[in-house]
Structure formats: C-alpha cells, structure tokens
Amino acid sequence: MKLQTVNSCLNCENLIRDFICKKHNQTVAMNNFCESHSLGSSFNKNSSCSNCYHFGVESCSKPEEASDSMFCFDWKVK
C-alpha cells in the first residue's frame, strides 16, 4: 500500500499556533483544506523539539514541557 500526503491545513504555511489560519483568520481542523493552500514544512516522524525553530527560545509555547523528544503542533523547521 502506498501512502500519500494530501494538501490540508496541517501542512499549509498559513497555519499558526492553536490551529489558526493566518490568511483567513479562523480556526481550522485537521481535515480542512482550501483553495489558498500553500505547502509548508510538514510534520514527520523526526519532528521534535530538538529540531524545532521555537525550542529554547521565547517563542516556544510550552517551555516547561519541551524536551528533545517531545512533539507538539507548534513545531516549525529550523
């Protein structure tokens, strides 16, 4: 079986914290998509705090919980 990636809000560059679309200024769900989709860095099995742009800096939304192996939905590629 071949698995494929779909264009959803989860892999769109317009997705920001708390599942907010910064282009449409509204909350989105995991299965939402729209015509304005713009592919961004998506989560994968290697995504963790250790390779997140926010890790160890003030923009981290969970600084007390963050650790090398933790995964969260604020993840952004370094």
N, C-alpha and C positions, 0 to 999 in steps of 0.2 A: 504494500500500500504506500502510495506517495502522498505525503502531507504538503499542503501548500499554504502560503501566507495570504490572507485577504487584506484588503485595504479597509481598515476600521479605525475608529478614533484612537484606539490604543497604540497604533503605530504612525500616528499623524504628528507632524511637527507643531501643530496648533494646540495639542493637549498640554495643559499645565496642571499644577497641583490640584488635588481634590476632584479630578475628572472634569475640569472646566475647559471648554474650548475657548481659547483666547480670541479666535476670529469671530465666533458667533456669540460669545459671552453667555454661554449656558452650560449647564451640567449635561454630561453625556454618559452613556452606559457602555459596557464592554462590547456590545454588539451593534452600536451605532456606526453609521458612516454617512458621508455627504459628498456632494459634487466638488467641494472645495478641498478635498483630501490632498495633503501634501506629505509624501512619505518622509518620515523622520527616523531617527535611531530607535530601533525597537528593542524590547526586552528579549533576552535569550537566556539559555541555561547558565551562561557565565556572567550574567549581570548581577552585581553585588555592590555593597558599599565600597569595597576595595577599589573598584574601577568606576566609581560614580563621581561626577563633577562636584556634587554637593558634599561629599564625605570630608569631614574635618574642617569645614568652613561654615560661616554664619548662615548660609542659605539652606543648610541641612534642616529638614523639618522635624527630624527625630534624633537629635544629637545624643540624647541619653541612651537610646536603644541601638544606635548604629554600631555595627561591628563588621569585620572583614567579610563574613559570610552571609550577612543579612541581605535580603532582597526586599525592596519596597517600591511602590508605584511612583515615587518621585525620582527614580533612577534616571540619570542622564549621562550619556557617554562623555568621558574626559576628552 
